[in-house]
Structure formats: structure tokens, C-alpha cells
Amino acid sequence: MDKLINHGGILWRIKKEVSKETFIINEEINYEFVKSFKEYLNCDHVLQNQNNFLFVEEISELEFEEINES
């Protein structure tokens, strides 16, 4: 099951969660590397918490199927 997060009133599907340490070069976070990884994963946006970057895809419309119990 997909992991979802609500941020800014928008529902996001987390495609990948990666430690911020992964993107540290010369003791600083390399945001160009973060951006390139976002594009590689074909994500819409990058969110972050204290320890990780969250590479996310916006859920623009919920799809559901009606079940008839006849």
C-alpha cells in the first residue's frame, strides 16, 4: 500500500524517502543533486522532515470503483 501525506492541503504519494545524509557533499546538502534525483524518479515535488527528503507525487484525483451488491 502506498504511503500518503497531506501537506498544504494537498494529498501526496511518497514514492521514495531518502536520508538527507545521502545528498551531503563537502559537509553541505547539494540541492542540485536532490533536484536531479527528483527528476530521475519523475516526482512532482520534494518535501522534507528532520532527517529525510520525501520524493512525492501529487494525487490530483482519487479514483474509486462503485461496488454493486445485487
Buried (B, 14 or more C-beta within 10 A) or exposed (E): EEEEEEEEEEBBBBBBBBEBEEBEEEEEBEEEEBEEBBEEBEBBBBBEEEEBBBBBBEBEEEEEEEEEEE
